[in-house]
Amino acid sequence: YKRLGESAGISQLIDSLYNIALMDARIKDFLTEHKDRIKAAQTIYIVELLGGPKSYKGKELPDIHKNLNINDYHFDAFLADFSRALMGGGHPEALIDEVLVSLEPVRADVLGRSRDVGSASVMKNGQALLERFGGDQNLETVVEAMYDKCTEDTRVKFHFEKAKAKQRQIRRKMYQYLSGAFGGPVQYDLAQLRPAHYNMNITDYHFDVVAELLVKAAKDMAVDPEAIMDAQLVVCRVRADITTGCTVRMELAKKKNTTDGMDQLFQRLGGLDGVMAMIDRLYECVERDKRINIFFEGAKLQQIKRSQTDFLIMTLGGPSEFVGRSLEDIHKVLQMTDYHLDCFMQNLSRALRDVGAEQDAVDESTVVLEALRKRILAAHYGKH
């Protein structure tokens, strides 16, 4: 509350938010009618939510929103606009993250959902899903086996290959969430699920792979087939919490690229000088990255870099006369997988940020290059 400038600062922030939101086709229809009254009430509520005076005397949020048909897409759009307003106000990234995390628990009330994780559990014949799964110890073993499978599966390995201490932390949180969701004691705050995954590039594809590996691990432990099916239903209820951050960011980036044209992206990346600096930094990163530097060594390295430089300049909207071979032909003998491409994309994002690109431009670049994944990995996909 104080770091945002107290009530006056938050009021200015809400002014900026409304300037953005009323131009946002995704949510403006919810705000246009009775704009001043809604804005005044939201300002009082948000001041209180962020640590200010407790002066909100309006109706409960579920009652206000129950007939508006607001869904996750709309709420995420509102959060994205809120983030833009915060960035426009010059607030540091850590404070922006803290504000978004503070707003996230409101989602359940706005969308009319229960906050109780246990309510999602499946009861049959008087037994909670956790019991039918074999109990806590069996669930913990299944989670361990699932995580091990994730670190071996090239489709999702990138997201699970962490330092041992970080792996232990993620495994524990996965177990805690599933235990509560399956009807056991609630040990994980579901409100943290979406903020924890918001800036990860996790798509439905990744979510489905992890769900598939959970099923395989459960089958390996001889869990009752009906319990496994029920577990899939429960897990799928948090799909939006895990994937929406990536979906919203990428859709916004795609829309901007389509609306404003690729040349605007090239200029926002610093034009030719900026992209060349990014590529130099990218090669510094990939040559040191033991996960993928095998693809960037040998006598032809400079030739690869020149060709890739021309291609990236062209792909990101700049002037280039790239006339090289097709992506399918270039990569068909390299034995690359999703894991390797994910590592490369991580280095690319890092290089963009290191040379001063804003997060929006990083996202827009990611959207453009992600569209090439199927062509780059055509040989790999053809074998699987």
PyMOL commands that set and color helices and strands:
alter all, ss='L'
color gray80, all
select helices_A, chain A and resi 6-21+28-31+35-49+61-65+72-88+93-103+106-110+117-120+129-132+135-152+157-160+164-181+190-197+204-220+225-236+239-260+262-268+271-288+293-295+301-315+327-331+338-354+359-370+373-376+378-383
alter helices_A, ss='H'
color red, helices_A
deselect
rebuild
show_as cartoon
